[in-house]
Amino acid sequence: MLYDKVMEKLLTVGELAKMAGVSIRTLRFYDVHGLLKPRSYTAAGYRQYGRDEALRLQQILFYRELGFPLEGIKLLVDDKNASILENLRRQSSLLKDRGKKLADLQKTIQKTISSLEGKIEMEINEYYQGLPQEKIDYYRREARRRYGEETVRRSEEVVVKMGKTKMAELQAQGQSIFEGLAENIPNGPAHSLSQALIAKWREWLENFAQYTDEGLLGLSRGYRDDPEFKAFFDKIHPGLAAFIADAVEVYFKKTA
């Protein structure tokens, strides 16, 4: 860092909260949970923060904006093998990917609006994103076999209620998670980003159904062991299905 920590002016918790656009309560929460510790305390016990802490808070807020859960963020910002610059480059890449997916969604929305206004013609199949219907039917049958009729019924009710726009957004989020895992295969399933993405995957799945730990382990093993699921994930990247299963195994060993 090109600054003198001795001469550095420290910020109060209120000053940092105002600069970052968060509440004082949030900074206290981050302190209690080990995400962001103050540089020091005054004689009266008030928190003080320096530039290093401000940069760490920036990392936390960027990852929150990208949809990572707090447990995943802690893994990433605590990773001793990743510098702040590496985290920023990683965030920049994730934001570019997210921007592309949002641009694609926006394009579909605008095209649909133009179609409904009679300005252009649009084929019905252009309304939708995701898997071919025969794949959806296959996965539905497999889900019923693995998790039971009632679990699948509740999940499908959730999907119907959320609507096509929300569903398309969630599909894009899921694709982004899987592509992120694929890119991180060279670093291994125990790498901090792999584990953060598995935490994000777990949170993403809660949009559709509530899974027990054993259910999530079973789901990830299904990705690896079922030929159709394996083909879907390995189409994104060869070996991705097995990598996800391995990363989930590591995740639950760490959180046990």
Helices and strands as residue ranges (DSSP letters): E 11-12, H 13-20, H 24-32, E 40-41, E 47-49, H 51-65, H 70-77, H 84-116, G 124-127, H 133-147, H 149-183, G 185-187, H 192-205, H 213-225, H 227-236, H 240-255
